[in-house]
Amino acid sequence: MPRTKKASEDRVVIRIPKPMMDEVDRIVCHHKEYHYNRQQFVESAIRDKMERIKLLLEKTGKPKTPNDV
């Protein structure tokens, strides 16, 4: 389930290949049961990837950021 925004946040523009966004649009439009819009889908995918990387870094004991060295 997508997270709801609690407060307005600054945003940045990113470029995503059109074929990839076409697939996102297809999923969002044809699977209303997930209750995602395009923005929520992309944010959720990025959040999931960041959480997986964080877990992998914790398991390997590697620093999370260059400042943690």
VEXPA-256668 format. One record per residue (C-alpha): residue number from 1; x, y, z. Coordinates in nm, 3 decimals, always signed. Example, Ala and Ser with C-alpha at 12.3 -4.5 7.8 and 13.67 -1.06 7.14 Angstrom:
BEGIN
rec num 1; xx +1.230; yy -0.450; zz +0.780
rec num 2; xx +1.367; yy -0.106; zz +0.714
This chain:
BEGIN
rec num 1; xx +0.000; yy +0.000; zz +0.000
rec num 2; xx +0.147; yy +0.339; zz -0.090
rec num 3; xx +0.242; yy +0.576; zz +0.186
rec num 4; xx +0.053; yy +0.900; zz +0.208
rec num 5; xx +0.237; yy +1.228; zz +0.217
rec num 6; xx +0.243; yy +1.386; zz +0.561
rec num 7; xx +0.390; yy +1.719; zz +0.455
rec num 8; xx +0.496; yy +1.886; zz +0.136
rec num 9; xx +0.846; yy +1.779; zz +0.035
rec num 10; xx +1.089; yy +1.925; zz -0.214
rec num 11; xx +1.095; yy +1.728; zz -0.539
rec num 12; xx +1.354; yy +1.672; zz -0.810
rec num 13; xx +1.303; yy +1.587; zz -1.174
rec num 14; xx +1.443; yy +1.258; zz -1.300
rec num 15; xx +1.451; yy +1.107; zz -1.647
rec num 16; xx +1.316; yy +0.756; zz -1.688
rec num 17; xx +1.320; yy +0.572; zz -2.022
rec num 18; xx +0.985; yy +0.595; zz -2.200
rec num 19; xx +0.944; yy +0.216; zz -2.244
rec num 20; xx +0.986; yy +0.173; zz -1.869
rec num 21; xx +0.728; yy +0.442; zz -1.791
rec num 22; xx +0.494; yy +0.290; zz -2.050
rec num 23; xx +0.511; yy -0.033; zz -1.850
rec num 24; xx +0.450; yy +0.154; zz -1.524
rec num 25; xx +0.148; yy +0.324; zz -1.682
rec num 26; xx +0.016; yy -0.011; zz -1.806
rec num 27; xx +0.046; yy -0.164; zz -1.458
rec num 28; xx -0.109; yy +0.136; zz -1.284
rec num 29; xx -0.399; yy +0.160; zz -1.530
rec num 30; xx -0.479; yy -0.211; zz -1.549
rec num 31; xx -0.436; yy -0.300; zz -1.182
rec num 32; xx -0.648; yy -0.054; zz -0.988
rec num 33; xx -0.653; yy -0.297; zz -0.695
rec num 34; xx -0.303; yy -0.180; zz -0.599
rec num 35; xx -0.427; yy +0.178; zz -0.551
rec num 36; xx -0.111; yy +0.330; zz -0.702
rec num 37; xx -0.074; yy +0.627; zz -0.926
rec num 38; xx +0.235; yy +0.679; zz -1.139
rec num 39; xx +0.417; yy +0.889; zz -0.876
rec num 40; xx +0.341; yy +0.649; zz -0.591
rec num 41; xx +0.454; yy +0.351; zz -0.798
rec num 42; xx +0.792; yy +0.507; zz -0.876
rec num 43; xx +0.845; yy +0.631; zz -0.518
rec num 44; xx +0.756; yy +0.288; zz -0.380
rec num 45; xx +0.996; yy +0.113; zz -0.619
rec num 46; xx +1.281; yy +0.345; zz -0.522
rec num 47; xx +1.201; yy +0.309; zz -0.151
rec num 48; xx +1.198; yy -0.074; zz -0.180
rec num 49; xx +1.536; yy -0.071; zz -0.355
rec num 50; xx +1.687; yy +0.158; zz -0.092
rec num 51; xx +1.558; yy -0.062; zz +0.191
rec num 52; xx +1.702; yy -0.377; zz +0.029
rec num 53; xx +2.041; yy -0.213; zz -0.019
rec num 54; xx +2.037; yy -0.091; zz +0.343
rec num 55; xx +1.973; yy -0.448; zz +0.464
rec num 56; xx +2.252; yy -0.586; zz +0.245
rec num 57; xx +2.495; yy -0.325; zz +0.377
rec num 58; xx +2.401; yy -0.406; zz +0.736
rec num 59; xx +2.463; yy -0.777; zz +0.674
rec num 60; xx +2.803; yy -0.719; zz +0.517
rec num 61; xx +2.910; yy -0.457; zz +0.771
rec num 62; xx +2.999; yy -0.210; zz +0.498
rec num 63; xx +2.948; yy +0.164; zz +0.557
rec num 64; xx +2.610; yy +0.305; zz +0.454
rec num 65; xx +2.746; yy +0.636; zz +0.326
rec num 66; xx +3.089; yy +0.777; zz +0.245
rec num 67; xx +3.066; yy +0.976; zz +0.572
rec num 68; xx +3.043; yy +0.650; zz +0.772
rec num 69; xx +3.394; yy +0.540; zz +0.670
